Amino acid sequence: MAEGPELKRFERAVDVLAAVPDPLRRLDAMRTARERMEALEAAAVREARAAGATWKAIGALYGLSKQGAQQRFRGAVPADAEADGRAG
């Protein structure tokens, strides 16, 4: 599912990080990028759930079961959103 111009741009950005000559600067840039990606991932999970995506469908993207996806992203979706009938 991950293909297209977005992925190519992301790969170029990773190449830019890999080319940072100073290892500590590269490590700091990678840490910052990882934190931003994790926040983006959590937001995407919340949006997918709000749009009606099931935990099973989200888990399939990661090679996880429904339960595995719920455990991995437990903090990404507020508990009240899960209680309103979208628990599937």
SULKAPE-V67829 format. One record per helix or strand. SS is the DSSP state (H for helix, E for strand). FROM is the first residue (numbers start at 1). TO is the last residue. Records with the same first field share a line. If there is no record, write none. Layout:
BEGIN
SS: FROM-TO + FROM-TO
END
This chain:
BEGIN
H: 5-18 + 23-50 + 55-62 + 66-72 + 74-76 + 79-83
END
